[in-house]
Amino acid sequence: MPRAGLLGSIGGAALTLLGFLPLIETLRQPIVGFVTFGLLLYVLVAKGRLPVKIPGVLLAFIVGTALYYGLGLAGLGAPGFKVPEAVPLALTLPLPTLGWLDGLAYTVPYLPLLLPFGLLMVVGGINVSESARAAGDDYRTRDVLLAEAVSTLVAGVCGGVAQTTPYIGQPAYKHMGARKGYTLLTGIFIGLGGVLGYVSGLVQWLPVAVLAPIIVYVGLDITVQAFTETPRKHAIAVALGFLPSVAYLLTIKFGNPAWIAPDHFAGLYEGVDGHGLPDLATIVTLGNGFIITAMIWTTALVAMIDGRNGRAVVALLVGALLTLFGIIHSVDPRGGIYLPWDVEGLRATILWQFAGAYAALAVLLGALSLQKKA
């Protein structure tokens, strides 16, 4: 994979999922969020001076939190302000059990969702390793993947329900002054927080409008890296890799019952109007598997730019194969995988249309590559 394919795919995810969505949370309380975000940009991007010698991120956090509670108690804050209730602490050790064996039978119906999600996390680990490498930290990708796999299994035996994966943002954390001690201290702090229960209290007491701007900055930093750490001629390929992430962002909002009625969303593969596939169905299909889709698109375009049409053909044929089984462009609104011959109706039409699109472009590029070189 070219660097543009690895960084462009997570750059798109960073811009949409770490940039735009947290920005909405930031501006739900405009005064608190905007001031915090602006102060972060002043410190981290403009490298502005501070009157006190404390980390700039910490100062922005303190100012934002003080604004949130000060305005709220004065009756000038955003609607719905209230002081959270105290959360009692308790000692709960993460002891290993065999309770997960009883739950295995319940996972079978969800395997079509679990498998692509697990694959997405593995691919994400590869991309994040490349992002760290571009930032000057040359970790072995295999070691990163083994570490996340082992920690996931250990956590699962102890009751964990989420797969471990490296969190994107290595360049941003380095710019904030974080080093390896940051990762160690974070693990200890969150681990003890789970054991003692103070994480639940922090979640209630720390305003989202103060935390979200930090995530927005991380998203912006990763997006910039996708362009600056790839050759200039590949920049358009990086930008192309952002588009599937936009579709996934829209899918997240379209799936919100407050926006679109669940019965309407469930019937998104209906209503052909003679002008092509339904808009909503096309957006959801494009968004499913967006990171891998972005990698394939970007790789194909980089190969074309470099005059290596054969490599582009291979990437497109891989895209066609993955589309057939729903690993990318799943016609299941939830993003599940399937066997192509089990899909019926309009969903089958969309499946074969998308797979055929990759195959048709691969054939065309293959034919063009037969021309005599100038």
TAZICOR-V954251 format. One line per field, one symbol per residue. ss: DSSP state (h for helix, s for strand, l for the rest). burial: 1 if it has 9 or more other ideal C-beta (glycine too) atoms within 8 Angstrom, else 0. A space follows every 50 residues. Layout:
# TAZICOR-V954251
ss = ???
burial = ???
This chain:
# TAZICOR-V954251
ss = llhhhhhhhhhhhhhhhhhhhhhhhhhllhhhhhhhhhhhhhhhllllll lllllhhhhhhhhhhhhhhhhhhlllllllllllllllllllllllllhh hhhhhhhhhhhhhhhhhhhhhhhhhhhhhhhhhhllllllhhhhhhhhhh hhhhhhhllllllllllllhhhhhhllllhhhhhhhhhhhhhhhhhlhhh hhhhhllhhhhhhhhhhhhhhhhhhhhhlllhhhhhhhhhhhhhhhhhhh hhhhlllllllhhhhhllllllllllllhhhhhhhhhllhhhhhhhhhhh hhhhhlllhhhhhhhhhhhhhhhhlllllllllllllllhhhllhhhhhh hhhhhhhhhhhhhhhhhhllllll
burial = 01111111111111111111111011111011111110111111000001 00000110111011101110110000110000000010000001000001 00000010000111111111111111111111111000101001100100 11001111100000110111111101000001000000010111111110 11010110111111111111111011100100011011011111111111 11011000010000100110000000110111111111111111111111 11111000111110111111011111111111001111010010011111 111111011011001100100000
